[in-house]
């Protein structure tokens, strides 16, 4: 694994990079309809970009209410702890902002990943964009 790092991104200035990653993962790979991927929450969210060197490879966002979402890593960089780095950055930012409860809607196959970060399942399974999801919550100490 090369130099992988995560930082807060500027939704306006880095829109093309954020959109390219999410389009590749959610729209192209997972067939999420574009009208479900893009929403008004992007404007108020804190966005994160993961890089290998200076190449953007992953993204996530944190909403003002503590919801973390749109966690996405380009296929060629999966399994390298990029999602882990994105989540740790989002959780650190949530705690910095005083958001002691963090929530997310997890694709069912990804629940073990989120459980390792301290999240617990708090709902039954439901479909979102045709993909099975559950709600998960984590509390900061």
Buried (B, 14 or more C-beta within 10 A) or exposed (E): EEEBEBEEBEBEEBEEBBBEBBBBBBBEEBEBEEEEBBEEBBEEBBBBBBBBEEEBBBBBBBBEEBBBBBBBBBEEBEEBBBBBBBBBBBBEBBBEEEBEEBBBBBBEEBBEBBBEBBBEBEEEEEEEBEBEBBBBBBEBE
